[in-house]
Amino acid sequence: MTEKKNNVWESAVVTAIINQENHRKSIFDIVEEIGTNLYNKNKSKSNTDLVIPISKIVEDHGISIENTDWDDLHGRIKQIGANYKIFIKRNTNVYRYRFTLAHELSHLLIRRLAGPIPKTNKTNLSITEEEFVVNLLAGAILVPKHNILDSIDFTKIIDKQIVDNLAKQSMVSRSVILKRIGVVNRKLILLWDFINNPINKKSDRALRINGIFPLLHRKTHHYLPLFCKAKDYRFNPNIIVNSFNNHISTMEEVYIDDFGTLPKQKYIMHNIYFSKWSNRFLFNEIVNSRKDFYSMASFIDYKYAYTK
């Protein structure tokens, strides 16, 4: 995570939403409320308690859906006259299809919530921030807060089966579930893989962080080193290496030191082991590329990662 100057969002859309709440809530809380309210309005339309009828919700907002043969985009929402249409890539797998619908709907809901905003030059950072918030809302729509709270017991070890079962029952990807667990419970997420440091091609292969959530797309007080190793002096006891070597999921109080600007202290850490890399993941289209893969996910109780 990297610190942003003046502790201010660059995106005019995100800033407008927070200003409407008079800075009393974080963008995470605001998005969560939108998702919960939308669920409450549509819960009677669900086929099950966990599968949200996203196509029906989209159509109820007056948005039509059209399949396309695009190669470079999963989906896009466009205004056509007084109405809106979501164009979505044909032959998309059902999990990706559902998330794309929720994502494009969220673009419209976020823009409506922000209200009239001054025209500003879009930068890569402002676009990234808006996409980050849209993805937050898409996750909150597809996996409502109460589904996480009812399905995950954080007093016990969380393992691959628990995460994957909830993903299957909700018809979303594993990554969506992991991020929803993090947001709902205000936990910092570290994703691990046995890789070289891509920034230093001469580096040795080791167990390294290859993803952090939340990261970069929003203001934060702390910095964490991407691609750093799971060294013993950083984590004591080192349940991360233990999980990876023994293919197990664990939960334990861990003393963390020399880990970016994260305060040196004890944290409750959940470490979930998934699997080691295999080329079959690409062959079976489980991931799009090697860089999208992670062997493990760690949850750290650190609510300040979600300050507004």
C-alpha positions in Angstrom: 0.0 0.0 0.0 1.2 3.5 -0.7 0.4 6.7 1.0 -1.4 9.4 -0.9 -0.6 13.0 -0.5 -3.1 15.1 1.6 -5.1 12.0 2.3 -7.6 12.9 -0.5 -9.1 10.8 -3.3 -8.3 12.0 -6.8 -11.4 10.7 -8.4 -14.1 13.4 -8.5 -16.8 10.7 -8.4 -15.5 9.2 -5.2 -14.9 12.6 -3.6 -18.5 13.6 -4.4 -19.9 10.5 -2.8 -17.9 11.0 0.4 -18.8 14.7 0.6 -22.5 13.8 0.4 -21.9 11.8 3.6 -20.1 14.8 5.2 -17.0 12.6 5.7 -18.8 10.7 8.4 -18.3 7.3 6.6 -15.6 5.6 4.6 -16.2 4.8 1.0 -16.3 1.1 2.2 -19.2 1.8 4.5 -21.1 3.8 1.9 -20.7 1.1 -0.8 -21.7 -1.6 1.8 -25.0 0.2 2.5 -25.8 0.5 -1.2 -25.2 -3.2 -1.6 -27.3 -4.1 1.4 -30.2 -1.8 0.4 -30.2 -3.3 -3.1 -30.3 -6.8 -1.7 -33.2 -6.0 0.6 -35.2 -4.7 -2.3 -34.5 -7.8 -4.4 -34.2 -10.7 -1.9 -37.6 -12.2 -2.7 -36.3 -12.7 -6.3 -33.4 -14.9 -5.3 -33.5 -18.5 -6.4 -31.6 -19.4 -3.2 -30.4 -17.4 -0.2 -26.9 -17.1 -1.8 -27.4 -16.7 -5.5 -28.3 -13.1 -6.3 -30.5 -12.7 -9.5 -28.2 -10.1 -11.0 -29.7 -10.3 -14.5 -33.1 -9.5 -13.1 -31.7 -6.7 -11.0 -30.0 -5.2 -14.0 -33.3 -5.4 -16.1 -35.3 -3.9 -13.2 -33.0 -0.8 -13.5 -34.2 -0.4 -17.0 -31.0 -1.7 -18.5 -31.0 -4.2 -21.4 -28.3 -6.7 -22.0 -26.7 -7.6 -25.4 -24.0 -10.2 -26.1 -21.1 -9.1 -28.3 -18.0 -10.6 -29.9 -15.5 -8.2 -28.3 -12.0 -9.7 -27.7 -10.6 -6.8 -25.6 -13.4 -6.1 -23.1 -15.5 -8.2 -20.8 -18.3 -5.6 -20.8 -19.4 -2.0 -21.1 -22.5 0.0 -20.2 -23.7 2.7 -22.7 -26.5 5.2 -22.7 -28.6 4.9 -25.7 -31.2 7.7 -25.8 -32.9 7.7 -22.4 -32.0 4.1 -21.7 -28.9 2.1 -20.9 -27.5 -1.1 -22.3 -24.8 -3.4 -21.1 -22.7 -5.0 -23.8 -21.1 -8.2 -22.6 -18.6 -10.6 -24.2 -20.2 -13.7 -25.7 -19.4 -17.1 -24.3 -18.1 -15.7 -21.0 -18.1 -18.2 -18.1 -21.1 -17.8 -15.8 -19.0 -16.4 -12.8 -17.3 -13.8 -15.0 -20.7 -13.0 -16.7 -22.4 -12.3 -13.4 -19.6 -10.2 -12.1 -19.4 -8.1 -15.3 -23.2 -7.4 -15.1 -22.8 -6.3 -11.4 -19.7 -4.2 -12.3 -21.4 -2.4 -15.2 -24.5 -1.8 -13.1 -22.3 -0.4 -10.3 -20.8 2.1 -12.7 -24.3 3.6 -13.2 -25.3 3.4 -9.5 -22.0 5.1 -8.4 -22.4 7.9 -11.0 -26.0 8.5 -10.0 -25.0 8.6 -6.3 -22.2 11.1 -6.9 -24.7 13.4 -8.6 -23.6 16.3 -10.8 -19.8 16.7 -10.7 -17.5 19.2 -12.4 -15.8 18.1 -15.5 -12.2 17.2 -14.7 -9.4 15.7 -16.6 -9.3 12.0 -15.9 -6.0 10.6 -14.9 -4.9 7.0 -14.6 -5.2 7.2 -10.8 -8.7 8.7 -10.8 -9.9 6.1 -13.3 -8.3 3.4 -11.1 -9.9 4.7 -8.0 -13.4 4.7 -9.6 -12.9 1.2 -10.9 -11.8 0.1 -7.4 -15.0 1.5 -5.9 -17.2 0.0 -8.7 -15.6 -3.4 -8.0 -16.3 -3.0 -4.3 -20.0 -2.4 -5.0 -20.2 -5.3 -7.5 -18.9 -7.6 -4.8 -21.3 -6.2 -2.3 -24.2 -6.8 -4.7 -23.3 -10.4 -5.5 -22.3 -11.4 -2.0 -24.3 -9.4 0.6 -22.7 -8.7 4.0 -25.0 -11.0 5.9 -24.0 -14.0 3.6 -20.4 -13.5 4.7 -21.2 -13.1 8.4 -23.5 -16.2 8.3 -21.0 -18.4 6.4 -17.6 -17.5 7.9 -16.7 -18.1 11.6 -13.6 -16.1 12.3 -13.1 -17.8 15.6 -12.1 -21.0 13.7 -9.7 -21.9 11.0 -10.8 -20.9 7.5 -9.8 -23.3 4.8 -10.0 -23.7 1.0 -13.2 -25.7 1.2 -15.0 -23.0 3.2 -14.0 -20.3 0.7 -14.6 -22.3 -2.4 -18.0 -23.6 -1.2 -19.2 -20.1 -0.6 -17.9 -19.0 -4.0 -19.8 -21.9 -5.7 -23.0 -21.3 -3.7 -22.8 -17.6 -4.6 -21.8 -18.2 -8.2 -18.8 -15.9 -7.9 -15.0 -16.4 -8.1 -12.8 -17.2 -5.2 -11.2 -13.8 -5.4 -14.6 -12.1 -5.0 -15.2 -14.1 -1.8 -11.7 -13.3 -0.4 -12.2 -9.6 -0.9 -15.7 -9.7 0.5 -14.3 -11.4 3.7 -11.7 -8.7 3.9 -14.1 -5.8 3.4 -16.9 -7.1 5.7 -14.5 -8.0 8.5 -12.0 -5.1 7.9 -9.1 -7.4 7.4 -5.9 -6.8 5.4 -5.4 -9.5 2.7 -2.0 -10.8 1.6 -1.8 -13.1 -1.4 1.2 -15.4 -1.7 3.0 -17.4 -4.3 6.4 -19.1 -4.8 7.9 -16.8 -7.4 10.8 -14.6 -8.4 10.6 -10.9 -7.8 9.4 -9.7 -11.2 11.1 -6.3 -10.5 14.4 -8.1 -10.1 14.9 -10.8 -12.6 18.0 -12.1 -10.8 16.1 -12.7 -7.6 15.7 -16.2 -6.2 12.4 -18.0 -6.2 10.8 -17.8 -2.8 7.4 -17.5 -1.1 6.5 -13.8 -1.8 3.6 -11.5 -1.6 2.1 -11.0 -5.1 -1.0 -9.2 -4.1 -2.4 -6.9 -1.3 -5.9 -5.8 -0.7 -6.8 -3.0 -0.3 -3.9 -1.6 -2.4 -3.0 1.6 -4.3 -6.5 2.3 -5.5 -7.3 4.4 -2.5 -5.7 6.6 0.1 -4.1 4.8 3.0 -1.8 5.6 5.9 0.5 2.6 5.3 2.9 1.0 2.9 3.5 -2.7 2.5 6.3 -4.1 0.4 5.0 -6.0 -2.6 7.0 -9.2 -3.5 8.7 -9.3 -0.2 9.6 -12.7 1.3 7.8 -14.5 4.2 10.9 -14.3 6.4 11.0 -15.6 10.0 12.0 -12.2 11.4 8.9 -10.6 9.9 6.4 -13.2 11.1 6.8 -15.0 14.5 5.7 -17.7 14.5 5.9 -18.1 10.8 2.6 -19.7 10.0 2.9 -18.6 6.4 5.8 -20.8 5.6 4.4 -23.6 7.7 1.1 -23.4 5.8 2.9 -23.5 2.4 5.3 -26.4 3.3 2.6 -28.5 4.9 -0.3 -27.6 2.7 -2.6 -26.6 5.6 -4.7 -23.7 6.7 -3.9 -22.1 10.1 -5.0 -19.4 12.5 -2.7 -18.0 15.2 -1.6 -14.9 16.9 1.5 -13.7 15.1 4.0 -11.0 16.0 4.8 -8.9 12.9 7.9 -6.8 12.6 9.8 -5.0 9.7 6.8 -5.2 7.4 6.6 -1.9 5.7 4.9 0.7 8.0 2.6 -1.8 9.6 2.9 -1.2 13.4 5.1 -3.8 15.2 2.7 -5.8 17.3 0.7 -9.1 17.6 -2.0 -9.7 15.1 -4.6 -12.5 14.7 -3.7 -14.0 11.3 -5.7 -16.5 9.2 -3.7 -18.3 6.6 -5.6 -20.2 3.9 -3.6 -22.7 1.7 -5.1 -23.3 -1.8 -2.5 -25.1 -4.0 0.9 -24.8 -5.6 1.1 -23.7 -9.2 0.5 -26.0 -12.1 0.2 -25.3 -15.9 -3.2 -27.1 -15.8 -4.6 -23.9 -14.3 -3.9 -22.1 -17.6 -5.0 -25.1 -19.6 -8.4 -25.3 -17.8 -8.8 -21.5 -18.0 -8.9 -21.3 -14.2 -6.7 -18.2 -14.4 -5.9 -16.0 -17.4 -2.1 -15.8 -16.7 0.5 -17.0 -14.3 0.6 -13.6 -12.5 -3.1 -14.0 -11.6 -2.4 -17.0 -9.5 -1.8 -17.2 -5.7 -1.0 -20.2 -3.6 -2.3 -18.8 -0.3 -4.2 -15.9 1.2 -3.6 -14.4 4.6 -6.0 -12.3 6.6 -4.7 -9.9 9.2 -6.9 -8.1 11.7 -6.0 -4.5 10.8 -9.1 -2.3 10.5 -7.0 0.9 9.8 -6.5 -0.4 6.2 -10.1 0.7 5.7 -10.0 4.2 7.1 -11.8 6.7 4.9 
